[in-house]
Amino acid sequence: MLKIKQLREATGAGIIDCKNALKQSGDNVEKAIEILRKQGIAKSAKRGERDASEGIIKVAVSEQNNEGYIAEINSETDFVARNAEFQKFSEQIIELIKNSCQSDKPSNLDELFAMVMGNNKIVKENLDNLSGVIGEKLNISKFNVLKGSTVADYLHLGGKIGVLVALDKENEKDLAVNIAMQIAASDPKYINSEDVSNEEIEKEKRIYKEQLLKQGKPENIIDKILQGKINKYFEEVCLVKQEYIKDDKKKVENILGNIKVTGFIRYSLA
């Protein structure tokens, strides 16, 4: 039943269709999504599985705007995620990452859990103590550090979505914030179309081709249609090809001009 639920959430297909697709795929959810898309039952696959955990995402940027920090701190319920002590702890974690010197900055969760906080106890101990006081399992599930000539952060939905973005030019904070807002809203997978693997492109072509054949399109015009479909796919998954959220007559690449996005990180609990 869990895989049926995952498949329904990912495709919007009905229970019977999901059961049949799972049977055909040998109980493989990713293959089942592809089967449903080929049948035209699922118009598109959602990119990635949503995290079912509650909690909050915290972000911060260095005073020089050249380094950003993002962390996801989890609770079992949204009620606890709004708890003042949980919020305070979460803010302390992002500040700890931000304010640690470069040589002491954590590179993984084990290093973060071993860092000493203001009360001279390590992060893990403080987390466990807070968990005992609140009465729920708490966790820090992930964090990242992003560097660039200009780095900006953005939080949406009260910390349910968090973004860091890096540009290759200094003193472009306003532009970087706008691009971070774009990423929060449109959830791209890649920066440029060149970043999409040939394997992924061929997979999409196979799916579109089967859809077109099912619709009765002649084979001799399918190749032309496929290129248009792939271009539309790039507009969905590639940041610079997306419609700009503040002006749908422009693409993000038009807003960037000669400035390049060198990296981005997006966390979501929504």
Secondary structure, 3 states (H helix, E strand, C coil): CHHHHHHHHHHCCCHHHHHHHHHHCCCCHHHHHHHHHHCCCCCCCCCCCCCCCEEEEEEEECCCCCEEEEEEEEECCHHHHCCHHHHHHHHHHHHHHHHCCHHHCCCCHHHHHCCECCCCCEHHHHHHHHHHHHCCCCEEEEEEEEECCEEEEEEECCCCEEEEEEECCCCCHHHHHHHHHHHHHHCCCECCHHHCCHHHHHHHHHHHHHHHHHCCCCHHHHHHHHHHHHHHHHHHHEHHHCEECCEEEEEHHHHHCCCCEEEEEEEECC
